[in-house]
Amino acid sequence: MYDTKAYKVSPLFEDVQMSRVFDDGKIFVDCMARFPEEEIQKRYLLLKDRPGFNLKTFVLENFELPVPHSNHYHSDTGRPVEENIETLWNVLTRQPDTRGGSLIPLPWAYIVPGGRFGEIYYWDSYFTMLGLEVSGQYTMLENMVKNFSYLIDTLGYIPNGNRSYFIGRSQPPFYSLMIQLLAGVKGKNILITYLQEMEKEYRFWMKGAGELTETNSASGHVIRMPGGEIMNRYWDEHNTPRPESYREDVELALLTEQRPMDLYRHLRAGAESGWDYSCRWFKDVHSFASIHTTDIVPVDLNCLLWHLEKTIAEAYRLKEDDPKAERYSSLAEKRKDAIQKYCWNAARGFYTDYDAAGNTHKEILTLAGLAPLVFNLADEQQAKSCADIIKEHFLKDGGVVTTLETTGQQWDAPNGWAPLQWMTITGLENYGHHSLAADIARRWIQLNKDVFKRTGKLMEKYNIVDTHLEAGGGEYEGQDGFGWTNGVLLALMRKYDAV
């Protein structure tokens, strides 16, 4: 097989994506070319205007389509859901890569999410790994860490997923949490083993921080706040349409007053956030075209980078390098202060993102506001206020809703997602709100079980408002499989009595 550059913009690529040869734009960029790419392109230009030419037939003759990874698996709804998850680990396992195409080869076996997602994804994998730990799948858990470390050593960072069209952006930086999870299995010296990679990860996110000034206040992932503090935002190196969602991005550009290159950067940054998409990133919660992701300082991103700083500091203490440990501890303390200063929204009694362009809090409430509780950065009164709001506004029949807005975007109401259930529950537990945390966990467990009994599937996301309906919204159909749902469900079932 030949490596394919089909996702590079060309007449063939544009025609395939814009004419919707496939309902899902990801299919074409995941195809494998049957012949050298240059040969396919020349043949296309020669044939495309001839009478009777059929574009889809041409694509099928010249490219091998991807097969959904869990396509042929059928769950046994007569067995307990946890037994099906144990079986699914094998179904979702991918062996070290030998094939080309847009896939970035990885040297160790790994778990993919499932459905249309036949590659590893960064933040998904942490929540999948929670389940691997419960299952005693320690070798696979370590393989996942090794693969992400390989990507850091090879590319300088962990991309969104191991596809070449994801190069230019990462995802929420859960690497240090993965290292701590593995350390829980193999001992704290694991922090020293992966210290070099954690520092590379940190340099990626902090690149350009030393060059920021009052007049040059943002560069890449870093942004200088009004008080001189350095915080982080989501960013992508590129300002072009996403290859895997090319048509959607180009069509949205026709509906906005923004320059297309600015829109594309905001869209790509939104994809890096993992919340693609939510009105969290919009100026007008009802207008996708108002997306302005790179203006926003996200509360959860900065909490994750605080954890990375603290973990690097801990690793240096284990090495008995006190000066470096103190340096990273100091960075973490400064970030903690900045999170409190810019992300605690006293008027709402909740943590929110910060609009750096407008120099004001974002007013929208989202589950990202629980991140400071996950990392014990809130005080008791702040945590109580957050818990009260979660109970009064976010709690629904199937768990907690991601935002309070219904927009048609998949990261808004009425949808609930496994990673955010886990983070909300964890944050509440950290501050003694055990009854509320257990209530959320049991509602989520019951919903997962009910949908599994009804459909035989563990879904990517769930409708938690009307638990008899499937989740909707977004750029593709709901997926089943599903790595992070499996992982979080196992972890919650271990901790809470199933209903």
C-alpha positions in Angstrom: 0.0 0.0 0.0 1.1 3.5 -0.7 1.0 6.4 1.7 -1.9 8.7 0.7 -2.0 12.5 0.8 -5.6 12.5 -0.1 -6.4 14.9 2.7 -4.1 17.6 1.1 -6.2 20.1 -0.7 -6.4 19.2 -4.4 -9.1 19.3 -7.1 -9.9 15.6 -6.2 -10.0 16.3 -2.5 -12.2 19.4 -2.8 -14.6 17.7 -5.2 -15.0 14.6 -3.0 -15.6 16.6 0.2 -17.7 19.4 -1.2 -20.0 17.1 -3.3 -20.5 14.9 -0.2 -19.4 11.6 -1.9 -19.5 10.3 1.7 -21.9 11.5 4.4 -19.0 11.7 6.8 -16.0 13.8 5.6 -13.7 11.7 7.8 -14.1 8.7 5.6 -12.1 10.1 2.7 -9.2 11.3 4.7 -9.0 7.8 6.3 -8.9 6.0 3.0 -5.9 4.2 1.8 -4.7 4.9 -1.8 -4.4 1.8 -4.0 -1.9 3.5 -6.3 0.6 6.3 -6.0 -1.1 9.6 -5.2 0.3 11.5 -8.1 -1.0 8.9 -10.5 -4.5 9.1 -9.0 -4.5 12.9 -9.2 -3.4 12.9 -12.9 -6.0 10.2 -13.8 -8.7 12.3 -12.1 -7.9 15.5 -14.0 -7.9 13.4 -17.2 -11.2 11.7 -16.6 -13.4 14.0 -14.5 -15.0 16.0 -17.3 -15.7 13.1 -19.6 -19.3 12.1 -20.2 -20.6 9.5 -17.7 -17.8 10.0 -15.2 -18.9 9.1 -11.7 -16.9 10.5 -8.8 -17.8 8.0 -6.2 -17.0 5.1 -8.5 -13.6 6.7 -9.2 -12.9 7.0 -5.5 -13.9 3.4 -4.8 -11.6 2.2 -7.7 -8.6 4.2 -6.4 -9.0 4.1 -2.6 -9.7 1.5 0.0 -12.3 2.6 2.5 -11.8 2.4 6.2 -13.8 -0.2 8.1 -15.3 0.9 11.5 -13.3 -0.8 14.2 -16.2 -2.3 16.1 -18.3 -2.8 13.0 -18.8 -6.6 13.3 -19.2 -6.8 17.1 -22.6 -7.6 18.6 -23.1 -7.3 22.3 -24.9 -9.9 24.3 -27.5 -8.0 26.2 -28.2 -11.1 28.3 -24.8 -10.7 30.0 -23.9 -8.0 32.5 -22.7 -4.9 30.9 -19.3 -5.2 32.6 -18.7 -8.6 31.0 -19.4 -7.0 27.6 -16.9 -4.3 28.3 -14.3 -6.9 29.1 -15.0 -8.4 25.7 -14.9 -5.0 24.0 -11.3 -4.3 25.1 -10.2 -7.0 22.6 -12.5 -5.6 19.9 -11.2 -2.1 20.4 -7.5 -3.1 20.5 -5.4 -2.2 17.6 -2.0 -3.8 17.1 1.2 -1.8 16.3 0.7 -0.2 13.0 2.2 -1.4 9.7 -0.2 0.4 7.3 0.3 3.8 5.9 -2.2 6.4 4.7 -3.0 9.2 7.1 -2.4 7.0 10.2 0.7 7.9 12.2 2.2 4.5 13.2 2.5 3.7 16.9 4.9 1.1 18.2 2.7 -0.5 20.9 -0.8 -1.9 20.9 -3.6 0.5 21.9 -7.3 1.0 22.4 -9.4 3.1 20.0 -12.7 4.7 20.9 -14.7 2.7 18.4 -17.2 3.4 15.5 -15.8 5.9 13.1 -12.8 6.5 15.4 -10.2 3.9 14.3 -7.2 5.8 15.8 -6.0 6.7 19.3 -7.4 10.0 20.7 -5.6 12.0 23.4 -8.0 13.0 26.1 -10.4 10.1 25.4 -7.6 7.7 26.3 -7.3 8.8 29.9 -10.9 7.9 30.6 -10.5 4.6 28.7 -7.4 3.9 30.9 -9.6 4.3 34.1 -11.4 1.2 32.9 -8.3 -0.6 31.9 -7.0 -0.1 35.4 -10.3 -1.6 36.9 -10.0 -4.5 34.5 -6.4 -5.2 35.5 -5.3 -4.5 31.9 -2.0 -3.1 33.2 0.1 -4.0 30.2 -2.3 -2.2 27.8 -2.5 0.8 30.2 1.3 1.1 30.1 1.3 0.6 26.3 -1.0 3.6 26.0 1.4 5.7 28.1 4.3 4.4 25.9 2.5 5.4 22.7 1.8 8.9 23.9 5.4 9.3 25.1 6.5 8.1 21.7 4.4 10.8 20.1 5.9 13.5 22.4 9.4 12.3 21.6 8.6 12.1 17.8 6.5 15.2 17.2 7.2 17.3 20.3 3.6 16.9 21.6 0.6 14.6 21.5 -1.6 15.4 18.6 -5.4 15.3 18.7 -5.1 11.7 17.4 -2.6 9.6 15.5 -3.6 10.9 12.1 -1.4 13.2 10.0 -4.3 15.6 9.4 -4.4 16.2 13.2 -0.9 17.6 13.2 -0.9 21.2 14.4 -3.2 20.7 17.4 -3.3 18.7 20.5 -6.2 18.0 23.0 -6.8 18.6 26.7 -3.5 17.7 28.3 -4.2 14.6 30.4 -0.8 13.1 30.0 0.3 13.9 33.6 -2.9 12.2 34.9 -2.1 9.2 32.8 1.4 9.1 34.3 -0.1 9.3 37.8 -2.5 6.6 37.0 0.3 4.3 35.8 2.3 5.3 38.9 -0.6 4.0 41.0 0.1 0.6 39.5 3.8 0.5 39.2 5.1 3.0 41.8 6.1 6.6 42.0 9.3 6.1 40.1 7.2 6.1 37.0 7.1 9.9 37.3 10.9 10.0 36.9 10.7 7.6 33.9 8.5 10.0 32.0 9.8 13.3 33.4 11.5 14.2 30.1 8.3 13.7 28.2 6.3 15.7 30.7 8.7 18.6 30.3 8.4 18.4 26.5 4.7 18.4 26.8 4.9 21.5 29.0 7.2 23.3 26.6 4.7 22.7 23.8 1.9 24.3 25.7 4.1 27.2 27.0 6.0 27.9 23.7 6.3 31.7 23.3 5.5 32.6 26.9 8.8 34.4 27.3 8.1 36.7 24.3 4.8 38.1 25.5 4.4 41.8 26.3 1.6 44.2 26.9 1.4 44.9 23.2 2.1 41.3 22.1 -0.2 39.6 24.5 -0.9 36.2 22.8 1.1 33.7 20.9 0.1 30.1 20.1 -1.2 28.5 23.3 -0.1 31.2 25.7 -1.8 34.5 26.6 -0.7 37.3 28.8 -3.4 38.4 31.2 -4.1 42.0 32.2 -2.1 41.5 35.4 0.8 40.0 33.6 0.0 36.4 34.5 0.6 33.8 31.8 -2.3 31.5 31.1 -3.3 29.2 28.3 -5.8 28.8 25.5 -6.6 26.4 22.7 -4.8 26.9 19.4 -4.0 25.2 16.1 -1.0 25.9 13.9 -3.2 26.1 10.9 -5.9 28.5 9.7 -7.5 26.4 7.0 -10.6 24.1 6.9 -10.2 20.9 8.8 -9.6 18.1 6.2 -11.9 15.7 8.1 -14.7 18.4 8.2 -13.8 20.4 5.1 -17.3 20.9 3.7 -18.8 21.9 7.1 -16.0 24.5 7.7 -16.2 26.0 4.2 -20.0 26.3 4.4 -19.9 27.8 7.8 -17.4 30.4 6.5 -20.2 31.6 4.2 -22.4 32.4 7.2 -20.0 34.5 9.3 -18.7 38.1 9.2 -15.3 36.8 10.4 -12.5 36.4 8.0 -12.5 32.7 6.9 -8.9 32.2 8.1 -10.0 33.5 11.6 -13.0 31.2 11.6 -11.0 28.2 10.6 -8.5 28.9 13.4 -11.3 29.1 16.0 -12.9 25.9 14.7 -9.5 24.1 14.9 -8.9 25.4 18.4 -12.4 24.2 19.3 -11.5 20.8 18.0 -8.4 20.8 20.2 -10.6 21.5 23.2 -12.4 18.2 22.7 -15.6 20.1 23.1 -16.3 20.2 19.3 -18.6 21.9 19.5 -20.3 23.8 22.3 -21.8 27.3 22.7 -19.1 27.6 25.3 -17.0 28.9 22.4 -19.5 31.2 20.9 -20.1 35.0 21.3 -23.8 34.4 20.7 -24.8 31.1 22.2 -27.2 30.5 19.3 -24.8 31.2 16.5 -22.1 28.7 15.5 -20.7 31.4 13.2 -19.8 33.5 16.2 -17.2 31.0 17.4 -14.2 32.7 19.0 -12.3 29.9 20.7 -8.8 31.5 20.6 -10.1 34.6 22.6 -11.0 32.4 25.5 -9.0 31.3 28.5 -10.6 27.9 29.4 -10.8 27.1 33.1 -10.3 23.3 32.6 -7.3 23.7 30.3 -5.5 25.8 32.9 -6.4 23.3 35.7 -4.9 20.5 33.6 -1.7 22.5 33.1 -1.5 23.2 36.9 -1.6 19.4 37.4 1.2 19.0 34.8 3.3 21.6 36.7 2.7 19.9 40.0 3.5 16.5 38.7 6.8 17.7 37.2 7.6 19.3 40.5 6.8 16.0 42.3 9.1 14.1 39.8 12.0 16.5 40.5 11.5 16.0 44.3 11.7 12.3 43.8 15.0 12.9 42.0 16.1 15.1 44.9 16.5 18.1 42.6 14.9 20.7 44.9 15.7 23.8 42.8 13.8 22.5 39.8 11.0 21.1 42.0 10.6 24.5 43.5 10.6 26.2 40.1 7.6 24.1 38.9 5.9 24.4 42.3 6.1 28.2 42.0 4.7 28.1 38.4 1.8 26.0 39.7 1.1 28.4 42.6 1.1 31.3 40.2 -1.3 29.5 37.9 -3.6 28.6 40.8 -3.8 32.3 41.8 -4.5 33.2 38.1 -7.3 30.6 37.9 -8.9 32.1 41.0 -8.5 35.6 39.8 -9.8 35.2 36.2 -12.0 32.1 36.3 -13.9 32.4 39.6 -17.1 34.2 38.6 -18.3 35.6 41.9 -21.5 37.0 40.3 -22.5 33.5 39.1 -21.0 31.6 42.1 -19.3 29.3 39.6 -16.0 28.9 37.7 -16.3 30.1 34.1 -14.0 30.6 31.2 -12.4 34.1 30.7 -12.8 36.2 27.5 -9.4 37.7 27.1 -10.4 39.8 24.1 -13.3 41.4 26.0 -11.4 41.3 29.3 -14.4 39.8 31.1 -15.8 36.5 32.4 -17.8 34.3 30.0 -21.2 34.1 31.5 -22.1 30.7 30.2 -22.1 27.9 32.9 -20.6 24.6 31.8 -19.3 21.5 33.5 -15.8 22.8 32.8 -16.4 24.9 35.9 -15.9 21.8 38.1 -12.3 21.3 37.0 -11.0 23.4 39.9 -12.8 21.0 42.3 -11.2 18.0 40.6 -7.8 19.4 41.3 -8.6 20.8 44.8 -8.1 24.4 43.7 -11.3 25.8 45.1 -12.1 26.8 48.7 -14.9 25.2 50.6 -17.4 28.0 50.0 -16.7 28.1 46.3 -17.1 24.3 46.1 -20.4 24.5 48.0 -21.7 27.2 45.6 -20.7 25.0 42.6 -22.4 22.0 44.1 -25.6 23.9 44.7 -25.7 25.1 41.1 -24.9 21.6 39.8 -27.8 20.2 41.9 -30.3 22.9 41.0 -29.5 23.4 37.3 -27.3 20.6 35.8 -28.7 17.5 37.4 -31.1 15.6 35.1 -32.6 12.1 35.0 -29.5 10.5 33.4 -26.7 12.5 35.1 -25.4 16.0 34.6 -25.9 18.0 31.4 -22.8 19.6 29.8 -24.2 23.1 29.5 -27.6 24.6 30.2 -28.2 25.7 26.6 -29.9 23.6 23.9 -28.2 24.7 20.6 -28.0 21.6 18.4 -24.3 21.3 19.2 -23.3 17.9 20.6 -21.5 19.4 23.6 -24.6 21.3 24.8 -27.9 20.2 26.4 -29.5 17.7 26.4 -26.3 15.6 26.0 -24.1 14.1 28.7 -20.6 12.7 28.3 -18.7 10.2 30.3 -15.5 12.3 31.0 -17.6 15.2 32.3 -19.6 12.9 34.6 -16.4 11.5 36.0 -14.9 15.0 36.6 -18.1 16.3 38.1 -18.4 13.4 40.5 -14.7 13.5 41.4 -14.8 17.2 42.1 -17.9 16.9 44.3 -16.4 14.0 46.2 -13.2 16.0 46.9 -15.2 18.5 48.9 -17.4 16.1 50.8 -20.5 16.4 48.6 -20.8 12.6 48.7 -24.6 12.3 48.4 -24.8 14.4 45.3 -21.8 12.7 43.7 -23.3 9.3 44.3 -26.7 10.4 42.9 -25.1 11.6 39.7 -23.0 8.4 39.4 -26.0 6.1 39.9 -28.2 8.0 37.5 -25.4 7.8 34.9 -24.8 4.1 35.6 -28.5 3.3 35.3 -28.8 5.3 32.0 -25.8 3.4 30.5 -27.3 0.1 31.6 -30.7 0.9 30.3 -29.4 2.0 26.8 -27.3 -1.1 26.7 -30.2 -3.4 27.5 -32.3 -1.6 24.9 -29.7 -1.3 22.1 -26.7 -3.6 22.9 -24.5 -0.5 22.7 -22.3 1.7 24.9 -22.6 5.1 23.3 -20.2 8.0 22.8 -22.7 10.3 24.5 -26.2 10.2 25.9 -29.4 12.2 26.1 -29.6 12.7 29.9 -32.8 14.8 29.8 -35.0 12.4 28.0 -33.3 9.1 28.7 -35.5 7.3 26.2 -34.0 9.2 23.3 -30.6 9.0 21.7 -28.2 11.9 21.9 -27.9 14.1 18.9 -26.2 17.1 17.4 -22.7 17.5 16.0 -21.1 16.7 12.7 -21.6 13.0 12.7 -24.0 10.3 13.9 -23.8 9.0 17.4 -21.1 6.3 17.8 -21.0 3.2 19.8 -18.2 1.2 21.2 -17.1 3.3 23.1 -13.7 3.7 24.9 -14.3 6.4 27.4 -17.8 5.3 28.2 -16.6 1.8 28.9 -13.8 3.1 31.1 -15.8 5.6 33.2 -18.7 3.1 33.6 -16.3 0.4 35.0 -14.7 3.0 37.3 -18.0 4.3 38.6 -19.5 0.8 39.1 -16.4 -0.2 41.2 -17.0 2.8 43.5 -20.8 3.0 43.7 -23.4 0.4 44.2 -25.1 -0.2 40.8 -28.8 0.5 40.9 
